[in-house]
Amino acid sequence: MNGYFNFIAMTKIGTALLKISAVPGRYGSVLILVLIAVVMVSVIGSQFGLSELFEWKTSIILFDTRLNMTSIGELQWHIFALLIMLSGAYAIKEDRHIRVDVLSNRFSARTRLWVDLFGDLFFLVPFYVFLTWYSFLSAQNAFVFGEQSNAGGLIDRYLVRSVLPIGSSLMLISGIGRIFRNLGLVFGESETLELPK
């Protein structure tokens, strides 16, 4: 009986980790509206042949002392990177990630859990451990060397580079959470294997 409660606790811990890692992706979806607005400014500015949009005296983060069309173009990619890296853990939590559905639909719930466990233990977690470490070093170097756009666009390139270790850490947490949850479900004495949301 004690082992059964340990598996229940494992499932709850895993579910909690999945929920925590999905929060930025859930609320970060608002960035789609910001991205649409930035793309509209880019299209309108291009149609009117604009180059410099605004200029000011005090340097601000990302933009320095001006906003030009190069900045707008680069900002689109920055926001897109933020959306992608924040949404991965949310996709894992909601079970909306890519699968080979032709095979997956034929598996039992228990077999799908085992496939996820294998994939998470041997592919997802090792890959995101490596990516978190490597991308952290990349963001750190960008900060130390003051990396910025070569085309006169955005400054503070470390900000967009820091999105990768943050998103990778969220994926790592979600992978570990799913491992805990699935181990609890597979080895627990539950008759049904419905996955908690």
C-alpha positions in Angstrom: 0.0 0.0 0.0 2.9 2.3 0.8 4.3 1.8 -2.7 1.0 2.7 -4.2 0.9 6.0 -2.4 4.5 6.7 -3.6 3.3 6.3 -7.1 0.3 8.6 -6.5 2.8 11.2 -5.1 5.1 10.7 -8.1 2.1 11.2 -10.5 1.1 14.4 -8.6 4.7 15.8 -8.6 5.0 15.1 -12.3 1.6 16.7 -13.1 2.6 19.8 -11.0 5.9 20.1 -12.9 4.1 19.9 -16.2 1.6 22.6 -15.1 4.4 24.9 -13.8 6.4 24.6 -17.0 3.4 25.3 -19.2 2.4 28.6 -17.5 4.7 30.9 -19.7 3.4 29.3 -22.9 -0.2 29.6 -21.8 0.0 33.3 -21.1 2.7 34.0 -23.7 0.2 33.4 -26.4 -0.7 37.0 -26.1 2.5 37.7 -27.9 0.8 36.6 -31.1 -1.2 39.9 -31.1 2.1 41.9 -30.6 3.6 39.9 -33.5 0.7 40.7 -35.7 1.0 44.5 -34.9 4.8 44.4 -35.6 4.2 42.7 -38.9 1.6 45.2 -39.9 4.0 48.1 -39.1 6.6 46.3 -41.1 4.3 45.9 -44.1 3.0 49.4 -44.0 6.5 50.9 -43.5 7.8 48.9 -46.5 4.9 50.0 -48.7 5.6 53.7 -47.9 9.4 53.3 -48.3 10.1 54.3 -44.7 13.5 53.8 -43.2 13.7 55.6 -39.9 10.4 55.7 -37.9 11.3 57.4 -34.6 14.3 58.8 -32.9 14.8 59.9 -29.2 17.7 61.0 -27.0 17.8 58.4 -24.2 18.9 54.9 -25.0 16.3 52.2 -24.1 16.7 48.5 -24.0 16.7 46.7 -27.4 16.1 49.8 -29.5 18.9 52.2 -28.3 17.9 55.7 -29.6 15.9 54.9 -32.7 13.3 52.7 -34.2 13.9 51.9 -37.9 12.6 49.3 -40.3 15.6 47.0 -39.7 14.7 47.0 -36.0 11.1 46.2 -36.8 12.2 43.3 -39.0 14.5 41.9 -36.3 11.8 42.4 -33.7 9.5 40.0 -35.6 12.1 37.3 -35.3 12.7 38.0 -31.6 9.0 37.7 -30.8 8.6 34.6 -32.9 11.5 33.0 -31.1 9.9 33.9 -27.8 6.6 32.3 -28.9 8.2 29.1 -30.0 10.5 28.6 -27.0 7.7 29.4 -24.5 5.1 27.2 -26.2 7.0 23.9 -26.3 6.4 23.0 -22.6 2.8 24.0 -23.0 2.4 21.6 -26.0 4.0 18.8 -23.9 1.6 19.4 -21.0 -1.4 19.5 -23.2 -0.2 16.5 -25.2 -0.3 18.5 -28.4 3.2 17.7 -29.6 4.0 15.9 -32.8 3.6 12.1 -32.8 3.5 9.5 -35.5 -0.2 9.2 -35.3 -0.5 6.2 -37.6 1.4 4.2 -34.9 0.3 6.1 -31.8 -3.4 5.6 -32.4 -2.9 1.8 -32.5 -1.1 1.7 -29.1 -2.9 1.1 -25.8 -2.7 3.9 -23.2 0.0 1.9 -21.3 2.1 1.4 -24.5 1.9 5.2 -25.3 3.1 5.9 -21.7 6.1 3.5 -22.2 6.9 5.1 -25.6 6.8 8.6 -24.0 9.0 7.4 -21.1 11.6 6.0 -23.4 11.6 9.1 -25.6 11.8 11.5 -22.6 14.5 9.6 -20.9 16.8 8.9 -23.9 16.0 11.8 -26.2 14.1 14.8 -24.7 15.9 15.2 -21.4 19.5 14.6 -22.6 18.9 16.9 -25.6 17.5 19.8 -23.5 20.2 19.4 -20.8 22.8 19.9 -23.6 20.8 22.8 -25.2 20.2 24.6 -21.9 23.9 24.5 -21.1 25.1 25.5 -24.5 22.5 28.2 -25.1 23.2 29.7 -21.6 26.9 30.0 -22.6 25.8 31.6 -25.9 23.6 34.2 -24.1 26.4 34.9 -21.6 28.9 35.6 -24.4 26.4 37.9 -26.2 26.0 39.8 -22.9 29.7 40.0 -22.2 30.7 41.1 -25.7 27.7 43.5 -26.1 26.5 41.7 -29.3 24.1 43.6 -31.4 22.7 43.8 -34.9 25.3 44.2 -37.7 22.6 46.0 -39.9 21.8 48.8 -37.5 18.8 47.2 -36.0 18.3 46.0 -32.4 20.9 46.1 -29.7 21.1 43.8 -26.6 21.2 40.6 -28.6 21.7 38.7 -25.3 17.9 39.2 -24.7 16.9 37.0 -27.6 19.7 34.6 -27.0 18.5 34.2 -23.4 15.1 33.0 -24.7 16.7 29.7 -25.7 18.0 28.6 -22.3 14.8 29.7 -20.7 12.7 27.7 -23.2 15.0 24.8 -23.0 14.8 24.8 -19.2 11.0 24.8 -19.4 11.1 21.8 -21.8 13.5 20.1 -19.4 11.1 20.6 -16.5 8.2 19.4 -18.5 10.1 16.3 -19.7 11.1 15.5 -16.1 7.5 16.1 -15.0 6.1 13.8 -17.7 8.6 11.1 -16.7 7.5 11.3 -13.1 3.8 11.4 -14.0 4.1 8.5 -16.5 6.1 6.3 -14.1 3.5 6.9 -11.4 0.7 6.0 -13.9 2.5 2.9 -15.3 3.5 1.4 -11.9 0.6 2.6 -9.9 -2.3 0.2 -9.3 -4.7 2.3 -11.2 -7.1 0.4 -13.5 -7.6 3.3 -15.9 -4.8 5.2 -17.4 -6.4 8.6 -18.1 -3.8 11.3 -18.2 -4.5 14.2 -15.9 -4.5 17.7 -17.4 
